[in-house]
């Protein structure tokens, strides 16, 4: 590369920052009773697909103080959904 050009490093992969730090994620998982950060199979109410498989991630941290009645914004393999849409789940 010529000296007067700079590399933007666009060839590197993008990895988003975690929504919350692991300690808080574990606390949220306990309050809501969900296996955040673990491989799961999830069935959603009214969804076109029969089930989602993958790691259950928190897409956005809930408001503090924690209120388990507040819906969580969750994600599995890039598919966003609310905790209220979960019909059933199981760890894989």
N, C-alpha and C positions, 0 to 999 in steps of 0.2 A: 504494500500500500504506500503511495507517495507520502512524503513527509507532511504536506499541507492538508491532508485529508485525515479525518478522524473516524474511527469505527463506532457505530451506534450499537453494535452487538445485538442486532435484531435476530440473529440466528439462535440465540439462547432461548430456552423454554420459559414460559411464564408460569409462575406458581403463586397463587394468591396467598396473602397472609392469613393465618388462622383467624376466625371470627372472635375467639376468646382464648385466653391462656389455659393450658391443661388443667390447672387446679380449679379454676372457675367452671370449666366445662364439666368436670367431675361432680362439682356441687350442683350444677344445673341438672345434670343427668339424674342425680339422686332425688332432687325435689320433684322433677316431672316423671320419674320412673321410666326413663328411656335409656337405651344402651348407646349413648353418644360415643362416636369414635370406634365403634365395633361393627364387624360385618353382620348384616341382618338381611332378612327378607321381610318386606313390608307390603301389606295389602292396604290400598286406599279406597275410601268410599267413592263410588261413582267414577272411578278411573277407567280409562280405556284398556290399560294393561292389567293383567291378572295380579302381578306382583313386581316389586322392585327389589333387586339384589345389589348389595354393595355396602360401603361404609356409611353409616348414618352420621351426618355432619350438621352442626349448628350453623345456619346461614347468617343469622344475626343474633346477637346477645339480647336477652330480654331485659326489661327494665328492672332496676333494683329498688326496693327489696323484692325478692323473688315471690311471685304469686303463681302457683301452679294452675290457676284458672286462666291465666294469660296464655294465648296460643304461641307456640314457638315456630319460628321460621326455620325449616329444616331442608336438607338437601341429600340426595343419594345420586351419585354419578351425574351431577349437573342438573337433576330434575328437582325443582323447588316445590315445596308443599308446606302446609301448616300441620302442626301436631293434631289439630282437630279433625283432619282428614284421614288419620290413621284408623283403619278398621281393626287390624291385627298386625303383630310383628313377632318375629322369632330370631334368635341369634343363630348364625351359621357357623 
